[in-house]
Amino acid sequence: MDKRKRSFRGSIPLLLVEICILLIAIGVMYVVVTMTSEVNHKAIDEEKIHMNEEIVKKPTADVKQAEKEEEKEKGYRNIALFGVDARDGELGRGTRSDTIMIASINQDTQEIKLISVFRDTYLNLSNDSYNKCNTAYAQGGPEQAINMLNMNLDLDITDYVTIGFSGLIDAVDALGGVEIEITDSEISHLNNYQLCMAEELGVDYIPVEQSGRQLLNGMQATAYCRIRYTRGDDFRRAERQREVLRAMMDKAGNASISTLTDLVNAVLPQVETSLDVDEILSVLGSVAGYRMSVSDGFPFEGGRAGANVGSKGSCVIPMDLEENVRQLHQMLYPEKSYLPSSQVTQIDEEIKKQTGEYIQ
C-alpha cells in the first residue's frame, strides 16, 4: 500500500504541467488576465543560463540564408515545464522534478509541440556529472534543469513554468469529466490506484466496472494516468496521460468561462514561473486557434533502452543521443537544417562509455 501511495504522490504534477499547456492551447485570455495575481513569479538569474554558442550563433558563409532562417525562428518560444511533488508549497531546488517537458510554441503557425523528457533519462546534469535527468532540478532548481536541457538537447530555453502537487482531480471534475477508452487489462489497476488515492485523501471513489469508452471523473482519470503495469510500462503510461490531455482540450474547447475559471483556480495557485504578466500575455497573444500538432517523448521510440546503471538504478538510456537530438530538432523546426553540436557529440560518447556494459 505504501508503495502505491508514493506513486500517487509523484503522479499528479505531470498532468498539471500539461494543463498549463492546455490553458495556452484553448486561449482563455480573460481568465489568465484576471488570475495572474495568483501566479508566483520568480525572476530567473540569466547569468546562470547557458546556451551552446554553436547553436545560438552558428557561423555561415551565406548571410542572406542565415537572415532568412533567423526570420523563420522569430515565431518560436520554447519554455521548460517542470512538475514537482510539492505538498509543502516549495517549488524550487531540493526536490526532483517528476515531470520535465519542453513546450515549443510557434506564434506564426499557432502550433504547440509538447515533448516529454523522460525523467529517468541518463544525461549530463550540466555540471559534467551523469545521472537521471530529474536530479538536475533537485541539485540546482530550475536554472540547472534548464541548463541540463540546453546542454544535452542543443536548445535555447530561458524561461520555465513549475507546477506543484495539487488540483488534477478537481480540474477534471471542473470540466465534467473526460471520455476515455478503457481496456479489460486496465480496470483492476485503475481501481487499485483509486483505492490508494481515496484512502490518502479521505474520500470515496467510484470503481470502473467495465471496459469501453466512458466518462471518467477526476479520481478515475488520475488513476488511469498512473497505470504502468500493463504492456508498455512507463511509456504507455505517458501515452495515457496525453490521451487525458487531449480529452481535456476537447472538453475545454466548448466550456464556459465559469467552467474554465474553476479549472484555472485548481492550477494557478500551484504555479511558479519566470514569466511576468506582460510576457504571459505576449506568449498568449490571440491564441484561440492554437492547436497541439506534436506530442511525444524523448528519447524517442526505437532510440532508447532501459538499464540498471549501478547505484543510479533503472534509467532510460538514449542509445544514440546525437540521432535523438537530430530527430528532436527536425520535429520542432522542420523547415531548418540541423547538425548536432560538438558538445552533444561529446555527451553522447560519454553516455555510451558509462552505460554500455549495463545495456543487454
Secondary structure, DSSP 8 states (H G I E B T S, - for coil): -HHHHHHHHTTHHHHHHHHHHHHHHHT-HHHHHHHGGGSEE----GGG----HHHHT---S-HHHHHHHHHHGGGEEEEEEEEE--TTS--STTS-EEEEEEEEEETTTTEEEEEEE-TTBEEE-SSS-EEETTHHHHHHHHHHHHHHHHHHHT----EEEEE-S--HHHHHHHTT-EEEEE-HHHHHHHHHHHHHHHHHHT-------S-EEEEE-HHHHHHHHH--SSTTHHHHHHHHHHHHHHHHHHHHTT--HHHHHHHHHTTGGGEEES--HHHHHHHHSS-TT-EEEEEEEES-TTSEEEEE-GGG-EEEEETTHHHHHHHHHHHH-TTS-----HHHHHHHHHHHHHHGGG--
